[in-house]
Amino acid sequence: MKLPTQAKVWHNGELVEWRDAQVHVATHALHYATSVFEGLRGYATAHGGTTGRGTAIVQLDAHVKRLLDSCRISELPLRWDFAQVREAVLATVRANGFKSCYIRPLVFRGCGALGVDPSNSPVEMSVIVIEHGAHFGPEAYARGIAMCVSSWRRMAPDTLPTMAKAAANYLNSMHILLEARGNGFDDGIALDHEGYLSEGSGANLFVVARGKLFTPSLGSSILEGVTRGCVLTLAREFGLEVLETRIPREMLYVADEVFVTGTAAEVTPVRSIDRKPIGAGARGPLTERLQQAYLAIVRGEVADRHGWLTLV
Ligand SMILES: Cc1ncc(COP(=O)(O)O)c(C=O)c1O
């Protein structure tokens, strides 16, 4: 995702120029990873909206809620409330005017004192917006991606809180991703501390097997993905049996279909894992159905029947 050179950034309550949204090297979050963030997407839709561009943000309230939850989990007392954070996101999107965009709110401990104790470092917030297209590339939608099971595991539940979208957790994600890319895969799948399936470096995992849809439960060190929630809603709407549960690794190798979900990844099929083809080695029929149903709603091609979109 390329960074713009000219864009407005919401920084502690003000819209400032991209180049002016700076922090000091003594910023607590740089030293101790005391930050949490969100990733949202805005799509150019056929719907109206005040900008006339029809940009709609997907699951704005769910993302704002998760940001506030991440702050609570991570001891980051935020001086902006739900409505103000929501408005900050909308104001930043309006100020930049990108049709399709990725939105990154960030809450972090700023510059106040050196030392692990964060109490003397102020809690700051910023929102950046960049233009954005497909995450894995458009061919991945149809062809699927190649994944491997990572040698890196997700954090054990008594180490780092994976329910928080905390920067600290992304050092683990980075290792999963770099190891996978270094070995010629698109991304890795991490196991949890007990060896059950967890998630990808930045996406939740779904397995279609025995006519049911399986996804790891919150107890398997996952981030509770907003897109995961959308897909669970759609699957139930289709009348599918859905299980949020512990899943052994070998389910991957007998699966009919595997896919990953995320704000950036949307619904992306997995064509192989550890070089073993999944199903027919291409996007499976249920993945395609869920993918199309999800994309049709977020792109505004059909009615927003679940109330996921907020027009900018
Ligand atoms: C580790 C991790 N898991 C899952 C997800 C998917 O979450 P969401 O659907 O809310 O984007 C993400 C994406 O942000 C992620 O970073």
The ligand as an ORCA input file, in Angstrom:
! r2SCAN-3c Opt
* xyz 0 1
  C      -4.055    -10.624     12.603
  C      -5.309    -10.299     11.907
  N      -6.322    -11.182     11.927
  C      -7.478    -10.951     11.286
  C      -7.688     -9.788     10.583
  C      -8.981     -9.543      9.899
  O      -9.716     -8.554     10.613
  P     -10.744     -7.594      9.888
  O     -11.691     -8.459      9.157
  O     -11.401     -6.859     11.022
  O      -9.977     -6.701      9.002
  C      -6.662     -8.843     10.523
  C      -6.850     -7.618      9.757
  O      -6.744     -6.573     10.216
  C      -5.462     -9.092     11.205
  O      -4.457     -8.215     11.184
*
